[in-house]
Amino acid sequence: MTVSIVEPGSESAVSAAPVLAPAAPAQHVRSERIVALQVLRAVAATAVVFDHFQIVLTQATGGASGLPDLSRGVAGVDLFFVISGFVIVYASEPLFAKAGGPAAFITYRLVRIVPLYWLITTLYLAIALALPSLGKIYSPGYTAASYLFFPMARPDGEVAPLVSQGWTLNYEILFYVIFSAAVLFSRRTAVAAAAIVLGGLTLAGAALAPTQQPFAFWTNSIMIEFVFGMILAVAYREGLRMPAWLALGTIALGIALFAAGTAAGEARFLQYGAPAALTVMGATLGGFSLRSQPWPAIALVGDASYSLYLSHLLPIVAVLFLARHAGIALAAASWGLLAASVLAAIAVAIVLHLAFERPVTRALRRLTTPARPNSPFDNRLVRS
């Protein structure tokens, strides 16, 4: 297993790299695939699976899981948000300050997000209708809000859509709408404008403490995590790099802060967002190529991380259902069931990614990309 440090356009020895050295700008800026980000995506999605497995297992056993506290896996969401802020800026390089940039950006993002989310949402709705004994009754308004990424409270008071983990996408879509307008400007100006709007919403939430939805939802400080990622992407695009020892130390510090973090609350963007930003900083600015195994295999899970995030509850429930009907004591076999659930969730996600998510996204992008020379629509964005 090798780890090498790669500067844009060339490879250089780690020992020769000064701390936070700006790399020479490349003649032609391209959105190369950053394997380290895909690895982090795999970590983030798997962490969420761990957290949700324990929640489902605890519900199934009536209180005992037989596992240590896995609730910090929820921080995978914060890691996703920082990565999202990074990728949105990084992948939008061909679109900045272009007349067609906003339309191209929002089209690419909706094509990427909507099909799989609507598929899983429809599956959840079908299960609820087919099995009324589950007690899942959804009003037409709530169902429409779930499909349209509009924050609305469920009957139990939680602000979450039909696919409960889809609450994060309600933040993502708001971020996309804000950034789509900012794309009209140059990279730095676009990031500054989007950061000001996101920061303004957060300050409004802190000052006004709204209780009505969607205002309470849209003014949550968790959106600052997108700003962290955007700033790191600007640094990356402008050639800032770290030597390996500093990058690895930054990642280690981020992991340590994750482990030491308390339960997420009002300062979640500091408790989990700041460690996530440090982790993404080290992984990206370190310039790790990660060409040899196991990194490409882990990156495949990262490629399928959106599928994994949206679909993982179904394999978890299936594994526990089969185990219970096989007479297995769930709490006593918790470690084995955790491993089986994670592997099943990853397998389902990879199949879903390869069989549906990737081909549908590619087909829709071909359909929505005008064939015009020198158009920002003609530029393929980084896998995201």
Beta strands, then each sheet from edge to edge (+ up, - down):
strand 1: 6-7
strand 2: 10-11
strand 3: 21-22
strand 4: 240-241
sheet 1: 1+ 2-
sheet 2: 3+ 4-
end
